[in-house]
Amino acid sequence: MNKQMLILCVASFFGGIVGGIVSTQVVLPNSAEAQKSNGVNAEEFLLLDAKGKARAGIGLDANGEVGLVLRSKDGNRTLTLSPDDPAVIKLVERGGRILWGAP
């Protein structure tokens, strides 16, 4: 009885090790390998306030242009910085009127 229990424990131990190795090679997604160990890859990063509203962000728009966006606390003004836009820096009110811009 003790010999059978020992064989069962040893078989379970090695089965767990082999199963763990196989699962990390087969089951893990390949996207984890696509990222560099010293960086993070994403199309957008957002800074949210306590209510979950986006107050700042950096990312790519639908045209693939990069930009940095900062929003006022009340959401009435937006400051954007985009090297791809003709007005590199602009301050825009909620209605879309440009309050200030710099080429």
Buried (B, 14 or more C-beta within 10 A) or exposed (E): EEEEEEEEEEEEEEEEEEEEEEEEEEEEEEEEEEEEEEEEEEEEEEEEEEEEEEBBBBBEBEEEEEBBBBBEEEEEBBBBBBEEBEBBBBBBEEEEEEEEBEE
